[in-house]
Amino acid sequence: PEIEKDSITIHVPSGWKIETLPTAQKRSPGAGFDYSVSSSQSGDTVSVDRQLTISGIMFPVNDYRAIRAFFNTVKTDDDAQIVLQLAQMAKGN
């Protein structure tokens, strides 16, 4: 069993603006797996918090497809991007 907790703070360089943040996700498919990720913005700072919990070490073989689907979803959510835009371009839009 294990718990992974990540907390990241990113300071956006001057001249850049945060256009979009990844949407918050929470996955709890059962069988001892939980995942959540959230992001927030405060001025030119972005905070991302992520937690992955695996509550066991042995799982029945018939749970393989559900577990694989869970980890594929976690990878997809982990690959979400923060999009930045030049501040001057943002004013012109």
Stockholm file with secondary structure:
# STOCKHOLM 1.0

chainA/1-93         PEIEKDSITIHVPSGWKIETLPTAQKRSPGAGFDYSVSSSQSGDTVSVDRQLTISGIMFPVNDYRAIRAFFNTVKTDDDAQIVLQLAQMAKGN
#=GR chainA/1-93 SS CEEEEEEEEEECCTTEEEEECCCCEEEEEETTEEEEEEEEEETTEEEEEEEEEECCSCCCGGGHHHHHHHHHHHHHHHTCCCEEEEHHHHHHC
#=GC SS_cons        CEEEEEEEEEECCTTEEEEECCCCEEEEEETTEEEEEEEEEETTEEEEEEEEEECCSCCCGGGHHHHHHHHHHHHHHHTCCCEEEEHHHHHHC
//
